[in-house]
Amino acid sequence: MYKPGYPASAKWVWDRFTKHVKLAGLPKNLTPHSLRHTHVTRLAEAGEQLAVIQERLGHKNDEITKRIYLHLTAEQRKAIPDRFEMIMSS
């Protein structure tokens, strides 16, 4: 149970999260951490700077951010040839 003015319990947060996941028709195995990864992946795909992503995650060391969160996505792989061609033709 949530009491205004007091910290929410982990169970209360989890129950609310799973309720909204179900209402949105999202996969049942989705977790808050999954959303964190998706958020970072989308920022990286949009070309956001590493320092900005690192700050949003609260990491003091950018190596942690790079190792855990910044990986090449299928969308990024598809864009590589086009970006390379643009560089070579300019």
C-alpha positions in Angstrom: 0.0 0.0 0.0 1.3 3.5 -0.9 1.0 6.2 1.7 1.4 9.8 0.4 4.5 11.4 1.8 6.2 8.1 2.5 8.6 6.1 0.2 6.9 3.6 -2.0 7.7 -0.1 -1.3 9.4 -2.2 -4.0 6.3 -4.4 -4.1 4.0 -1.4 -4.7 6.2 -0.1 -7.5 6.4 -3.6 -9.1 2.6 -4.1 -8.9 2.0 -0.8 -10.5 4.6 -1.5 -13.2 3.2 -4.9 -14.1 -0.3 -3.5 -14.2 0.7 -0.9 -16.7 2.7 -3.3 -18.8 -0.4 -5.5 -19.1 -2.6 -2.5 -19.9 -0.2 -1.5 -22.6 -0.1 -5.0 -24.1 3.7 -5.2 -23.6 5.6 -8.5 -23.0 5.1 -9.9 -19.5 8.9 -10.3 -19.1 9.5 -6.6 -19.4 11.2 -5.0 -16.4 12.0 -1.4 -15.4 15.6 -2.2 -16.2 14.5 -3.2 -19.7 13.1 0.3 -20.1 16.4 1.7 -19.0 18.2 -0.2 -21.7 15.7 0.8 -24.3 16.0 4.5 -23.3 19.8 4.4 -23.6 19.7 2.5 -26.9 17.3 5.1 -28.4 19.5 7.9 -27.2 22.5 6.3 -28.7 20.7 5.7 -32.0 19.7 9.4 -32.0 23.4 10.3 -31.8 23.3 11.6 -28.2 26.8 12.2 -26.7 28.2 9.6 -24.4 28.6 12.2 -21.6 24.9 13.0 -21.7 23.9 9.3 -21.6 26.4 8.7 -18.8 25.0 11.5 -16.7 21.4 10.4 -17.2 22.3 6.9 -16.0 24.2 8.3 -13.0 27.5 6.6 -13.9 30.8 8.1 -12.8 32.8 6.0 -15.2 32.0 6.1 -19.0 33.5 2.6 -19.4 30.6 1.1 -17.5 28.1 3.0 -19.7 29.9 1.8 -22.9 30.3 -1.8 -21.8 26.8 -2.4 -20.5 24.5 -0.1 -22.4 26.1 1.0 -25.7 25.9 -1.8 -28.2 25.4 -1.8 -32.0 21.7 -2.3 -32.8 20.2 -3.7 -36.0 19.0 -0.2 -36.9 22.5 1.3 -36.4 24.0 -1.5 -38.6 21.6 -0.7 -41.4 22.6 3.0 -41.3 26.3 2.4 -41.6 26.5 1.9 -45.4 24.5 5.1 -46.0 26.6 7.1 -43.6 29.8 5.8 -45.1 28.6 6.6 -48.6 27.7 10.1 -47.5 31.1 10.7 -46.0 32.9 9.3 -49.1 30.8 11.5 -51.5 31.4 14.7 -49.7 
